[in-house]
Amino acid sequence: MKKRMRKKLYLGEFQEFGFEVQFRLPSDLSEADQEAFFDAFMAEAIDRHGLLAGGGCGTEWDIFVTLADRGSAEEKHRKLVEDWLRNSPQVADIRIGPLVDAWN
């Protein structure tokens, strides 16, 4: 396959990786507190490190994290997100998935 096609299909040297993050917030957390948590999480754990996150939020979170620019999330990104969540007292049942192909 030609380099141009590999690039369009994110294959070979153009493959990009991301990881899944799952966690739970207390069900009795107010909507304002959920919003404050979301703002802090996005600013401090995601945006600050050049990452993007997409998925559901509320009390049951299941999101996928990738690098904001072209390229791949790395082990250091998994560790940064995990550490931030583990330092948040209201977060429970944290699961950080392995790096996987972000386009499959």
Backbone torsions as a table, in degrees:
resi	resn	phi	psi	omega
1	MET	NA	138.1	-178.8
2	LYS	-70.7	154.0	-177.6
3	LYS	-55.7	-43.5	-179.3
4	ARG	-59.1	-42.1	179.8
5	MET	-69.4	-40.7	177.2
6	ARG	-59.7	-39.3	179.6
7	LYS	-65.4	-45.2	179.6
8	LYS	-62.5	-33.7	-176.9
9	LEU	-97.5	4.5	-179.7
10	TYR	54.8	49.2	-179.5
11	LEU	-113.8	162.6	176.2
12	GLY	58.4	-127.4	-178.1
13	GLU	-67.5	-8.4	-179.8
14	PHE	-103.6	3.9	179.8
15	GLN	-62.6	139.6	179.7
16	GLU	-120.9	142.2	-176.9
17	PHE	-117.6	151.0	175.4
18	GLY	-146.2	-173.7	-178.8
19	PHE	-149.8	152.5	179.3
20	GLU	-90.4	143.9	177.4
21	VAL	-129.8	127.7	176.7
22	GLN	-128.6	137.4	174.7
23	PHE	-162.0	171.6	-175.9
24	ARG	-130.4	142.4	171.9
25	LEU	-107.1	157.0	178.9
26	PRO	-58.0	138.4	-177.6
27	SER	-67.7	-20.7	-179.8
28	ASP	-92.7	8.4	178.0
29	LEU	-69.3	129.2	-177.5
30	SER	-65.1	160.5	179.0
31	GLU	-61.2	-38.2	178.7
32	ALA	-64.6	-40.6	178.8
33	ASP	-69.7	-36.1	175.5
34	GLN	-62.7	-42.9	-179.9
35	GLU	-65.5	-41.5	178.2
36	ALA	-63.8	-40.9	177.2
37	PHE	-62.0	-47.5	-179.7
38	PHE	-57.8	-46.5	179.9
39	ASP	-60.6	-45.3	-179.8
40	ALA	-66.2	-44.2	179.7
41	PHE	-59.8	-47.8	-178.7
42	MET	-65.0	-42.9	-178.0
43	ALA	-70.1	-46.1	-171.0
44	GLU	-90.4	-36.4	-175.5
45	ALA	-98.9	-26.7	-174.7
46	ILE	-107.1	-68.9	-174.8
47	ASP	-58.4	-43.6	-177.0
48	ARG	-58.1	-27.5	-176.0
49	HIS	-105.7	13.8	176.4
50	GLY	71.0	32.9	-179.0
51	LEU	-109.2	164.4	171.4
52	LEU	-123.5	146.0	177.4
53	ALA	-133.7	137.5	177.1
54	GLY	-137.5	144.8	178.6
55	GLY	144.2	-166.8	-175.2
56	GLY	-85.6	153.2	175.6
57	CYS	-139.4	-179.5	-172.7
58	GLY	128.3	-125.3	175.4
59	THR	-97.8	-23.7	177.6
60	GLU	-111.4	110.3	-177.2
61	TRP	-101.8	134.5	173.6
62	ASP	-143.8	99.1	-174.2
63	ILE	-125.5	162.4	175.7
64	PHE	-120.0	132.6	-175.1
65	VAL	-115.0	131.9	176.6
66	THR	-134.4	171.4	173.9
67	LEU	-73.5	140.0	-178.3
68	ALA	-67.9	-38.0	177.6
69	ASP	-92.1	174.0	176.0
70	ARG	-60.4	135.7	-177.7
71	GLY	132.9	-168.2	-173.4
72	SER	-120.7	145.4	167.0
73	ALA	-66.4	152.1	-177.5
74	GLU	-124.7	175.1	178.4
75	GLU	-56.5	-37.1	-179.6
76	LYS	-62.3	-33.5	177.8
77	HIS	-69.1	-41.6	176.7
78	ARG	-58.0	-44.5	-178.1
79	LYS	-65.7	-42.5	179.2
80	LEU	-60.5	-46.3	179.8
81	VAL	-65.9	-45.1	179.6
82	GLU	-60.9	-46.1	179.9
83	ASP	-60.8	-42.2	179.7
84	TRP	-61.2	-45.7	-179.6
85	LEU	-65.0	-41.6	-179.4
86	ARG	-66.3	-24.0	177.6
87	ASN	-88.2	1.2	177.3
88	SER	-99.0	110.9	-172.6
89	PRO	-61.4	-27.4	-177.6
90	GLN	-82.9	-7.7	-176.3
91	VAL	-87.6	135.5	178.5
92	ALA	-132.5	164.3	174.7
93	ASP	52.2	52.7	-177.9
94	ILE	-78.2	129.2	174.8
95	ARG	-133.8	121.5	178.5
96	ILE	-112.1	118.5	-178.2
97	GLY	-77.4	168.1	177.5
98	PRO	-74.1	165.6	174.1
99	LEU	-66.1	128.9	-179.7
100	VAL	-134.6	162.8	177.5
101	ASP	-60.5	119.5	-176.4
102	ALA	-73.5	-12.9	-175.7
103	TRP	-108.4	5.1	177.0
104	ASN	-118.9	NA	NA
